[in-house]
Amino acid sequence: MEICGEKWRTLIGIFTQLGFVSGIICLSGFAFKWRDWRDLQFAISLVPLPFVVFWFFIPESPRWLFDQKKNDEGREICEKMATRNGNPLSSNVWNEAAESGRKLKAESGDQTAYSPLELFRRPRMRLVTLNLMFNWFVNALVYYGLSLNAGALAGSDFLNNALNGLVELASYFIVAYCMDRLGRRILLSGCLLIGGVACLGSTVFNQFADDRQAFVNTATAFALIGKMAISGSFAVVYNFTAELYPTVVRSTAVGIGSMAARVGSIITPFTLALQYTVPWLTGVIFGLLSLTAGVLSLFFPETNGRKMPTSLDEAEAFYRGEIVSVDAEKTDGKDAQDDLKL
């Protein structure tokens, strides 16, 4: 997110999820081949090993390096990226960036220590952070709930898991297409609302299915629609979180959201266990939480067409609606200049 231009933020942020969904689909093949869980665990543990090589090729974020006063390293990485993109940076770019940095420092003051508590000190940022934490929690709870519950659907477990992966794959392409057209806020809310309705619909048809195959198939279809929608919202919230916060606390904010998501994923097995006592309760919990998160998502500020904030005070002003939109349609050269104004 921090090493790409503004016009690429959506595609980069969304399509990084493709590796994740590819793993879900491939897992069906692995599980079909190795039926014993020990053999399966050993096989999938070997898959990540080649990614160690990435350590030598992925650059550090220039924004972070500039923020840490490592200007020479940040400048070197920026120049390498610009040269490889066929758009070398002139000395004027660095002069403008330096001037912009001096102005920003004069306006925002010298802030050097940023703990996670920084996300809760300012009133608007506090509300945004709490809302995002709830959103991450719901997304993880429902996403992993629907994924782990694939075995409860009619048909083959291997096929159902693969179908779960395929609808998730489709959701990423839909989200990538709609994100800049509809905006982050509306798309996030819409995905959660659709997911909530689908979970409730699947629950209703399952509850009254008895031996009617049409009801069983409809319940499965609703479950897959719910998985598609919640996968889309999960992808959006990653991008949205990174765009809502300034550079100095961006990774902290994503970490806080991920922590809330882990709470949701921890609770997921216990939520699924409720269906063995009250068959309809799990689906109702998923549906109502998704609907609630969908409504609350409408209170987020829209980040589409805006530059990401670079300071805490700028972010707080943005949450109050005091930052004017910036046209997202820029040339590559201007994107590079804007990204350097830190």
C-alpha positions as CSV (number, residue, x, y, z in Angstrom):
1,M,0.0,0.0,0.0
2,E,2.8,2.5,0.9
3,I,5.0,1.8,-2.1
4,C,2.5,2.1,-4.9
5,G,0.9,5.2,-6.4
6,E,-2.6,6.3,-5.6
7,K,-4.2,5.0,-8.7
8,W,-2.8,1.5,-7.9
9,R,-3.9,1.3,-4.3
10,T,-7.2,-0.6,-5.0
11,L,-5.7,-3.3,-7.3
12,I,-2.6,-3.8,-5.1
13,G,-4.7,-3.9,-1.9
14,I,-7.3,-6.3,-3.2
15,F,-5.2,-8.7,-5.4
16,T,-2.8,-9.4,-2.6
17,Q,-5.7,-11.6,-1.3
18,L,-5.4,-13.8,-4.4
19,G,-2.6,-15.8,-2.8
20,F,-4.8,-16.5,0.2
21,V,-7.8,-17.7,-1.8
22,S,-5.5,-19.8,-4.0
23,G,-4.4,-21.6,-0.9
24,I,-8.0,-22.3,0.1
25,I,-8.8,-23.8,-3.2
26,C,-5.6,-25.9,-3.3
27,L,-6.3,-27.1,0.2
28,S,-9.1,-29.2,-1.1
29,G,-6.7,-31.0,-3.4
30,F,-4.2,-31.4,-0.6
31,A,-6.8,-32.8,1.7
32,F,-8.1,-35.2,-1.0
33,K,-4.6,-36.5,-1.6
34,W,-3.6,-36.8,2.1
35,R,-6.6,-37.9,4.1
36,D,-4.7,-38.3,7.4
37,W,-4.4,-35.0,9.2
38,R,-0.8,-35.5,10.1
39,D,0.2,-36.1,6.5
40,L,-1.9,-33.1,5.4
41,Q,-0.2,-30.9,8.1
42,F,3.2,-31.9,7.0
43,A,2.4,-31.3,3.3
44,I,1.1,-27.8,3.8
45,S,3.9,-26.9,6.1
46,L,6.3,-27.2,3.2
47,V,4.4,-24.7,1.0
48,P,5.6,-21.5,2.6
49,L,9.3,-22.3,2.4
50,P,10.0,-20.7,-1.0
51,F,8.7,-17.4,0.2
52,V,11.8,-17.0,2.3
53,V,13.5,-15.8,-0.9
54,F,11.1,-12.8,-1.0
55,W,13.1,-11.3,1.9
56,F,15.9,-10.4,-0.6
57,F,13.6,-8.7,-3.2
58,I,10.8,-6.8,-1.3
59,P,12.0,-3.2,-0.5
60,E,11.2,-1.4,2.7
61,S,8.5,1.2,2.6
62,P,10.0,4.6,1.6
63,R,7.3,6.3,3.6
64,W,8.4,4.5,6.7
65,L,12.1,5.2,6.0
66,F,11.4,8.9,5.6
67,D,9.4,8.9,8.8
68,Q,12.3,7.2,10.6
69,K,14.7,9.9,9.3
70,K,16.4,7.3,7.0
71,N,16.3,9.7,4.1
72,D,19.2,8.3,2.1
73,E,17.7,4.7,2.1
74,G,14.3,6.0,1.3
75,R,15.6,8.1,-1.6
76,E,17.6,5.2,-3.0
77,I,14.5,2.9,-3.0
78,C,12.3,5.6,-4.6
79,E,14.9,6.2,-7.4
80,K,15.2,2.4,-8.1
81,M,11.4,2.0,-8.4
82,A,11.0,5.1,-10.5
83,T,13.8,4.0,-12.9
84,R,12.4,0.5,-13.3
85,N,9.0,2.1,-14.1
86,G,10.7,4.2,-16.8
87,N,10.0,7.4,-15.0
88,P,13.2,8.6,-13.4
89,L,12.9,11.3,-10.7
90,S,14.5,14.7,-11.2
91,S,16.2,16.8,-8.6
92,N,13.1,19.1,-8.6
93,V,11.0,16.3,-7.2
94,W,13.3,16.0,-4.1
95,N,13.4,19.7,-3.6
96,E,9.6,19.8,-3.6
97,A,9.4,16.8,-1.3
98,A,11.9,18.5,1.1
99,E,9.9,21.7,1.1
100,S,6.6,19.8,1.6
101,G,8.2,17.9,4.5
102,R,9.3,21.1,6.2
103,K,5.9,22.6,5.9
104,L,4.2,19.5,7.2
105,K,6.6,19.4,10.2
106,A,5.9,23.0,11.0
107,E,2.2,22.5,10.9
108,S,2.0,19.2,12.8
109,G,4.9,19.6,15.2
110,D,7.5,17.1,16.1
111,Q,5.9,13.8,17.0
112,T,8.2,10.9,17.4
113,A,6.6,8.3,19.8
114,Y,3.4,6.6,18.7
115,S,1.9,3.8,20.8
116,P,-1.3,2.0,20.1
117,L,-3.0,4.4,22.6
118,E,-2.5,7.1,20.0
119,L,-5.4,5.7,18.1
120,F,-7.7,6.4,21.0
121,R,-6.5,9.9,22.2
122,R,-8.3,12.0,19.6
123,P,-12.2,11.9,19.7
124,R,-12.8,11.3,16.0
125,M,-9.9,8.8,15.6
126,R,-11.2,7.0,18.7
127,L,-14.6,6.5,17.1
128,V,-13.1,5.4,13.8
129,T,-10.8,2.9,15.5
130,L,-13.6,1.4,17.7
131,N,-15.8,1.1,14.6
132,L,-13.0,-0.5,12.6
133,M,-12.2,-3.0,15.4
134,F,-15.8,-4.1,15.5
135,N,-15.8,-4.4,11.7
136,W,-12.7,-6.5,11.7
137,F,-14.1,-8.7,14.5
138,V,-17.3,-9.3,12.6
139,N,-15.6,-9.9,9.3
140,A,-13.3,-12.6,10.9
141,L,-16.0,-14.2,12.9
142,V,-18.4,-14.6,9.9
143,Y,-15.7,-15.3,7.3
144,Y,-14.1,-18.1,9.3
145,G,-17.5,-19.3,10.5
146,L,-18.7,-19.8,6.9
147,S,-15.4,-21.3,5.8
148,L,-15.2,-23.8,8.7
149,N,-18.8,-24.7,8.3
150,A,-18.4,-25.8,4.7
151,G,-18.5,-29.4,6.0
152,A,-22.1,-28.8,7.2
153,L,-23.3,-28.0,3.7
154,A,-24.9,-30.7,1.5
155,G,-22.5,-32.5,-0.7
156,S,-18.8,-33.3,-0.7
157,D,-16.6,-31.5,1.8
158,F,-13.8,-31.2,-0.7
159,L,-16.1,-29.7,-3.3
160,N,-17.8,-27.3,-0.9
161,N,-14.4,-26.0,0.3
162,A,-13.3,-25.5,-3.3
163,L,-16.6,-23.7,-4.1
164,N,-16.0,-21.5,-1.0
165,G,-12.6,-20.6,-2.5
166,L,-14.0,-20.0,-6.0
167,V,-16.7,-17.6,-4.8
168,E,-14.1,-15.8,-2.7
169,L,-12.0,-15.4,-5.8
170,A,-14.9,-14.0,-7.7
171,S,-15.6,-11.5,-4.9
172,Y,-12.1,-10.0,-5.2
173,F,-12.5,-9.3,-8.9
174,I,-16.0,-7.7,-8.2
175,V,-14.6,-5.6,-5.4
176,A,-11.6,-4.5,-7.5
177,Y,-14.0,-3.4,-10.2
178,C,-16.4,-1.6,-7.9
179,M,-14.1,-0.1,-5.3
180,D,-13.1,3.1,-7.1
181,R,-16.6,3.4,-8.7
182,L,-18.7,3.0,-5.6
183,G,-16.2,4.0,-2.9
184,R,-14.9,2.1,0.0
185,R,-17.6,3.0,2.5
186,I,-20.6,2.0,0.4
187,L,-18.9,-1.1,-0.9
188,L,-17.9,-2.3,2.6
189,S,-21.4,-1.6,3.9
190,G,-23.1,-3.2,1.0
191,C,-21.0,-6.4,1.2
192,L,-21.7,-6.7,4.9
193,L,-25.4,-6.1,4.5
194,I,-25.6,-8.7,1.6
195,G,-23.7,-11.1,3.7
196,G,-26.0,-10.7,6.7
197,V,-29.1,-11.2,4.6
198,A,-27.5,-14.3,3.0
199,C,-26.7,-15.8,6.3
200,L,-30.2,-15.3,7.6
201,G,-31.6,-16.7,4.3
202,S,-29.5,-19.8,4.5
203,T,-30.6,-20.3,8.1
204,V,-34.3,-20.0,7.3
205,F,-34.1,-22.5,4.4
206,N,-32.0,-24.9,6.4
207,Q,-34.4,-24.7,9.3
208,F,-37.4,-25.6,7.1
209,A,-35.7,-27.9,4.6
210,D,-36.6,-31.3,6.1
211,D,-36.1,-33.6,3.2
212,R,-36.8,-31.1,0.4
213,Q,-33.8,-30.9,-1.8
214,A,-34.8,-27.6,-3.3
215,F,-34.6,-26.0,0.1
216,V,-31.2,-27.6,0.9
217,N,-29.8,-26.4,-2.4
218,T,-31.2,-22.9,-1.8
219,A,-29.6,-22.8,1.7
220,T,-26.3,-23.8,0.2
221,A,-26.6,-21.1,-2.5
222,F,-27.3,-18.5,0.2
223,A,-24.3,-19.7,2.2
224,L,-22.0,-19.3,-0.8
225,I,-23.4,-15.8,-1.5
226,G,-22.7,-15.0,2.1
227,K,-19.1,-16.2,1.8
228,M,-18.7,-14.2,-1.4
229,A,-20.0,-11.0,0.3
230,I,-18.1,-11.4,3.5
231,S,-14.9,-12.1,1.6
232,G,-15.4,-8.9,-0.3
233,S,-15.9,-6.9,2.8
234,F,-12.8,-8.5,4.4
235,A,-10.7,-7.4,1.4
236,V,-12.2,-3.9,1.5
237,V,-11.5,-3.4,5.2
238,Y,-7.8,-4.1,4.7
239,N,-7.5,-1.4,2.1
240,F,-9.8,0.9,4.0
241,T,-7.9,0.7,7.3
242,A,-4.6,1.5,5.6
243,E,-6.1,4.5,3.8
244,L,-7.9,5.9,6.9
245,Y,-4.7,6.3,9.0
246,P,-1.6,8.4,8.6
247,T,1.8,6.8,7.9
248,V,3.1,7.1,11.5
249,V,0.3,4.8,12.9
250,R,-0.8,3.0,9.8
251,S,0.8,-0.3,10.6
252,T,-0.4,0.0,14.2
253,A,-4.0,0.5,13.1
254,V,-3.9,-2.5,10.8
255,G,-2.4,-4.5,13.7
256,I,-5.1,-3.3,16.1
257,G,-7.7,-4.3,13.5
258,S,-6.0,-7.7,13.0
259,M,-6.0,-8.2,16.7
260,A,-9.8,-7.7,16.8
261,A,-10.1,-10.1,13.9
262,R,-8.2,-12.7,15.8
263,V,-10.6,-12.4,18.7
264,G,-13.4,-13.1,16.2
265,S,-11.7,-16.1,14.7
266,I,-11.0,-17.5,18.3
267,I,-14.7,-17.2,19.1
268,T,-15.7,-18.8,15.7
269,P,-15.5,-22.5,16.8
270,F,-17.6,-21.8,19.9
271,T,-20.2,-20.0,17.8
272,L,-20.4,-22.9,15.4
273,A,-20.8,-25.3,18.3
274,L,-24.1,-23.6,19.2
275,Q,-25.8,-25.1,16.1
276,Y,-25.6,-28.5,17.7
277,T,-27.8,-27.2,20.5
278,V,-29.9,-24.6,18.7
279,P,-29.6,-25.3,14.9
280,W,-30.6,-21.8,13.8
281,L,-28.7,-19.7,16.4
282,T,-25.3,-19.7,14.6
283,G,-26.7,-18.3,11.3
284,V,-28.7,-15.7,13.2
285,I,-25.6,-14.5,15.1
286,F,-23.6,-14.2,11.8
287,G,-26.5,-12.5,10.1
288,L,-27.3,-9.9,12.8
289,L,-23.6,-9.0,13.4
290,S,-23.0,-8.6,9.7
291,L,-26.1,-6.3,9.4
292,T,-25.0,-4.3,12.4
293,A,-21.4,-3.9,11.0
294,G,-22.9,-2.9,7.6
295,V,-24.9,-0.1,9.1
296,L,-22.0,1.2,11.3
297,S,-19.7,1.2,8.2
298,L,-21.8,4.0,6.8
299,F,-20.3,6.3,9.5
300,F,-16.8,6.0,8.1
301,P,-15.3,8.8,6.1
302,E,-14.8,8.0,2.4
303,T,-11.2,7.7,1.3
304,N,-11.8,7.2,-2.4
305,G,-10.2,10.0,-4.4
306,R,-8.2,11.4,-1.4
307,K,-4.6,11.3,-0.5
308,M,-3.8,9.2,2.5
309,P,-3.2,11.4,5.6
310,T,0.4,11.8,6.7
311,S,0.0,13.1,10.3
312,L,-2.3,12.5,13.2
313,D,-3.7,16.0,13.1
314,E,-4.4,15.8,9.4
315,A,-6.2,12.5,9.9
316,E,-8.3,14.0,12.7
317,A,-9.3,16.9,10.4
318,F,-10.0,14.4,7.6
319,Y,-12.4,12.5,9.9
320,R,-14.2,15.8,10.6
321,G,-14.6,16.3,6.8
322,E,-12.1,19.2,6.6
323,I,-9.8,17.8,4.0
324,V,-10.7,18.5,0.4
325,S,-10.9,15.6,-2.1
326,V,-8.0,15.1,-4.4
327,D,-8.5,14.0,-8.0
328,A,-7.4,10.4,-8.1
329,E,-6.7,10.5,-11.9
330,K,-3.1,11.6,-12.0
331,T,-0.2,10.8,-14.3
332,D,2.4,8.3,-13.1
333,G,5.0,11.1,-12.7
334,K,2.7,13.2,-10.5
335,D,1.8,10.1,-8.4
336,A,5.5,9.6,-7.7
337,Q,5.9,13.3,-6.6
338,D,2.8,13.1,-4.4
339,D,4.0,9.9,-2.8
340,L,7.3,11.6,-1.9
341,K,5.7,14.5,-0.1
342,L,6.0,13.2,3.3
